[in-house]
């Protein structure tokens, strides 16, 4: 058990979007589940990809559900990662802004649904 190299075992950063290290370099991490209480849908992931295509040309996105369990605590964390290619280094602030806008829209969208 444990987190992938580069991440603390326990989620301590409650920021909606932050920089992290991925397997091939930098990544943007979205604490989606912390803010939404759910996983991102496939349609929401595709909308994120579409919003990034103009900036990146192609995009790799990972949606992950992690379980962390010990004798005292059980936690499920849903995060979305956007792998940042070397060609985008220096444009990360713009990418963060696009990802934050997507996350705010996706999270807010479900809050407005009335049964």
Backbone bond lengths (Angstrom), bond angles and torsions (degrees), N, CA, C in turn:
res aa  C-N    CA-C-N  psi(-1)  N-CA   C-N-CA  omega(-1)  CA-C   N-CA-C  phi
1 X - - - 1.448 - - 1.517 108.24 -
2 X 1.273 117.69 162.60 1.444 122.25 178.71 1.514 109.80 135.87
3 X 1.295 114.80 169.21 1.447 120.56 -177.53 1.519 110.42 -88.81
4 X 1.338 116.66 157.46 1.452 119.01 174.54 1.524 109.88 -58.87
5 X 1.312 115.27 150.55 1.458 119.23 -179.59 1.527 110.03 -53.79
6 X 1.296 116.82 135.65 1.455 121.68 -179.60 1.516 113.90 103.62
7 X 1.349 117.26 -10.55 1.454 121.06 179.06 1.510 109.69 -120.94
8 X 1.312 116.12 143.90 1.454 119.59 171.85 1.523 108.17 -67.71
9 X 1.321 116.37 152.93 1.461 120.05 -179.21 1.520 111.20 -62.10
10 X 1.302 117.62 -41.11 1.454 121.04 -178.58 1.516 109.39 -104.30
11 X 1.321 116.22 138.65 1.454 121.22 179.18 1.517 108.44 -68.85
12 X 1.306 116.25 115.40 1.455 120.42 -179.15 1.522 111.66 -116.82
13 X 1.322 117.50 -9.93 1.457 121.60 -179.17 1.524 107.86 -102.06
14 X 1.319 116.82 110.86 1.459 120.25 -178.82 1.527 112.41 -93.19
15 X 1.320 116.91 12.55 1.448 121.60 175.98 1.525 108.61 -65.41
16 X 1.317 117.69 141.98 1.455 120.82 -178.92 1.528 111.03 -61.84
17 X 1.331 117.70 -49.14 1.467 121.73 179.69 1.517 108.08 -130.24
18 X 1.331 116.18 131.49 1.462 120.01 176.96 1.519 110.65 -144.79
19 X 1.324 116.13 162.63 1.464 122.10 178.14 1.521 110.05 -79.50
20 X 1.320 115.93 143.09 1.456 122.13 175.35 1.512 109.63 -143.59
21 X 1.304 115.50 179.85 1.464 121.04 177.07 1.513 108.58 -107.14
22 X 1.311 116.41 128.74 1.457 122.31 177.28 1.508 110.36 -105.02
23 X 1.316 116.07 -176.14 1.462 120.02 -178.30 1.518 112.71 -68.28
24 X 1.316 116.35 -28.83 1.466 119.61 -178.30 1.528 112.45 -110.41
25 X 1.306 117.69 10.93 1.467 119.94 -178.28 1.510 110.46 140.01
26 X 1.314 114.29 -136.38 1.459 119.53 -176.39 1.514 111.63 -83.36
27 X 1.327 113.71 154.04 1.458 120.15 173.79 1.514 108.51 -146.01
28 X 1.329 114.77 156.92 1.456 121.66 171.27 1.516 106.75 -102.32
29 X 1.310 115.89 132.92 1.462 121.76 -177.22 1.524 108.27 -111.85
30 X 1.326 116.27 129.55 1.462 122.53 177.66 1.521 107.53 -109.10
31 X 1.320 117.42 118.81 1.469 122.72 175.21 1.525 108.44 -78.55
32 X 1.311 116.44 63.42 1.456 121.39 -170.73 1.519 112.44 -62.36
33 X 1.309 117.08 -49.10 1.463 120.67 -176.20 1.508 113.90 -66.10
34 X 1.328 116.94 -32.13 1.464 120.81 179.76 1.530 110.03 -61.91
35 X 1.321 116.33 -38.63 1.460 120.43 -176.37 1.530 113.50 -91.51
36 X 1.345 116.67 -27.56 1.464 119.13 -174.44 1.524 113.06 -102.80
37 X 1.330 117.32 -24.08 1.452 120.72 -175.39 1.518 112.85 75.15
38 X 1.320 117.34 17.37 1.462 122.10 -178.01 1.523 109.33 -157.01
39 X 1.334 115.50 175.93 1.458 121.02 174.43 1.521 109.56 -86.92
40 X 1.314 116.42 156.11 1.459 120.63 172.15 1.523 108.45 -72.25
41 X 1.315 116.75 139.49 1.460 120.48 178.75 1.525 109.95 -78.48
42 X 1.317 115.65 163.48 1.465 120.44 177.33 1.529 110.55 -59.76
43 X 1.324 116.69 -41.43 1.467 120.77 178.83 1.528 110.75 -62.04
44 X 1.327 117.43 -39.85 1.472 120.30 178.45 1.522 111.05 -65.70
45 X 1.330 117.20 -38.67 1.469 120.65 178.05 1.528 109.67 -63.62
46 X 1.328 117.22 -42.75 1.460 119.99 177.91 1.527 111.80 -64.05
47 X 1.330 116.93 -36.92 1.478 119.13 176.10 1.519 110.98 -64.27
48 X 1.329 117.22 -39.25 1.462 120.27 176.14 1.525 109.99 -61.05
49 X 1.324 116.67 -46.15 1.463 120.29 179.06 1.527 110.85 -58.19
50 X 1.321 117.25 -45.79 1.462 120.85 179.92 1.524 111.72 -61.08
51 X 1.333 116.62 -37.79 1.467 119.66 -178.61 1.525 112.17 -70.19
52 X 1.329 117.06 -21.16 1.468 121.12 -178.32 1.523 113.94 -97.27
53 X 1.318 117.93 -13.95 1.465 120.57 -174.37 1.525 113.67 -60.91
54 X 1.328 118.24 -38.54 1.468 119.82 179.06 1.519 111.70 -61.86
55 X 1.324 116.92 -35.47 1.467 121.58 -179.05 1.529 112.67 -80.97
56 X 1.329 117.16 -36.03 1.461 120.65 -169.83 1.528 114.86 -110.05
57 X 1.308 118.37 -23.22 1.458 120.28 -176.66 1.511 112.29 83.90
58 X 1.317 118.10 -44.94 1.463 123.75 171.01 1.524 106.19 -147.36
59 X 1.316 115.88 156.70 1.459 119.08 -173.60 1.526 110.23 -144.42
60 X 1.336 115.56 143.74 1.458 121.91 173.40 1.520 107.78 -116.13
61 X 1.333 115.39 123.51 1.463 122.04 -178.68 1.523 107.86 -124.70
62 X 1.321 115.97 136.43 1.462 122.05 177.38 1.524 107.50 -121.55
63 X 1.331 116.27 127.99 1.462 121.67 172.64 1.522 105.93 -108.47
64 X 1.339 115.95 124.96 1.457 120.25 -171.74 1.517 111.68 -129.33
65 X 1.320 115.77 138.68 1.458 122.38 171.07 1.521 106.16 -113.49
66 X 1.331 116.37 118.18 1.464 121.64 -179.23 1.509 109.69 -113.28
67 X 1.323 114.43 141.07 1.459 121.11 176.35 1.517 107.15 -113.16
68 X 1.303 115.95 127.30 1.466 121.28 175.15 1.517 107.35 -121.79
69 X 1.331 115.00 120.23 1.460 120.29 -173.90 1.516 108.80 -134.58
70 X 1.326 115.95 133.77 1.461 121.08 167.85 1.526 106.90 -139.55
71 X 1.298 117.59 -170.78 1.465 119.61 -174.23 1.528 113.14 -68.09
72 X 1.325 118.39 -18.28 1.460 121.34 -177.64 1.524 115.03 -109.43
73 X 1.326 117.30 -24.04 1.465 120.13 -169.69 1.526 110.20 -140.28
74 X 1.315 114.78 142.71 1.454 121.62 169.68 1.519 107.01 -126.12
75 X 1.319 116.41 133.05 1.462 120.11 -179.45 1.521 110.01 -142.60
76 X 1.306 115.44 143.06 1.451 122.39 172.47 1.517 106.38 -120.23
77 X 1.318 116.22 127.48 1.457 121.66 -177.57 1.519 108.59 -122.37
78 X 1.326 116.27 130.71 1.462 119.84 175.21 1.525 107.91 -112.22
79 X 1.331 114.41 120.40 1.459 120.43 178.32 1.520 109.28 -127.53
80 X 1.320 114.85 153.80 1.458 122.63 174.79 1.520 106.51 -118.47
81 X 1.340 116.28 131.27 1.463 121.40 179.40 1.522 109.71 -113.77
82 X 1.317 116.08 137.52 1.457 121.88 170.60 1.523 106.32 -113.29
83 X 1.324 116.32 115.83 1.459 120.37 178.01 1.529 108.00 -73.67
84 X 1.330 116.37 129.49 1.465 121.92 -177.99 1.528 108.22 -100.02
85 X 1.339 117.83 112.96 1.458 119.51 -179.26 1.532 111.59 -70.96
86 X 1.315 115.46 157.65 1.471 120.90 179.21 1.522 111.46 -53.89
87 X 1.316 117.71 -34.03 1.462 121.23 -178.49 1.524 113.06 -66.88
88 X 1.333 117.07 -15.10 1.471 121.09 -178.49 1.517 112.92 -101.35
89 X 1.323 118.00 -0.83 1.469 120.43 178.88 1.532 107.66 -60.27
90 X 1.326 115.37 133.50 1.458 121.07 -176.25 1.519 112.21 99.13
91 X 1.316 116.91 -16.11 1.465 121.12 177.78 1.519 110.97 -111.25
92 X 1.313 116.57 17.30 1.459 120.59 -174.88 1.524 113.06 -63.98
93 X 1.322 118.38 -35.47 1.471 119.75 179.07 1.522 110.88 -61.51
94 X 1.323 116.68 -40.31 1.471 121.16 176.93 1.526 109.92 -64.24
95 X 1.333 117.18 -43.28 1.457 121.12 179.15 1.528 111.40 -64.20
96 X 1.331 116.53 -42.51 1.466 120.45 177.41 1.521 110.30 -58.44
97 X 1.319 116.33 -43.14 1.463 120.48 179.46 1.532 111.10 -61.25
98 X 1.327 117.41 -44.55 1.468 121.03 178.59 1.525 111.42 -63.70
99 X 1.332 116.66 -42.06 1.465 120.54 -179.26 1.531 110.54 -68.78
100 X 1.324 117.94 -40.14 1.468 120.80 176.88 1.527 111.13 -61.83
101 X 1.337 116.43 -42.45 1.471 120.10 178.20 1.528 110.70 -61.42
102 X 1.358 116.17 -44.32 1.465 119.93 177.95 1.529 110.63 -60.00
103 X 1.329 116.86 -48.12 1.466 121.10 -177.37 1.524 110.92 -61.40
104 X 1.319 116.74 -44.84 1.472 119.91 179.83 1.523 110.99 -61.52
105 X 1.336 117.02 -41.52 1.468 120.46 178.31 1.528 111.30 -65.12
106 X 1.335 116.65 -46.52 1.465 120.85 -177.40 1.521 111.23 -64.61
107 X 1.317 116.84 -42.15 1.461 121.05 -179.28 1.528 110.21 -69.50
108 X 1.316 116.70 -44.10 1.460 121.76 -179.01 1.512 113.88 -68.87
109 X 1.321 116.22 -30.05 1.462 121.62 -177.68 1.527 112.02 -58.19
110 X 1.309 117.18 -45.16 1.464 120.96 -177.74 1.517 112.61 -75.92
111 X 1.302 116.82 -22.71 1.475 119.21 179.23 1.513 112.21 -70.71
112 X 1.341 115.71 -19.88 1.451 120.26 -177.65 1.527 113.41 -93.52
113 X 1.326 116.43 -1.48 1.463 120.26 179.68 1.521 109.58 -80.37
114 X 1.323 115.38 128.01 1.468 121.01 179.51 1.526 107.59 -114.27
115 X 1.346 117.47 126.45 1.482 119.34 -179.66 1.504 112.69 -67.20
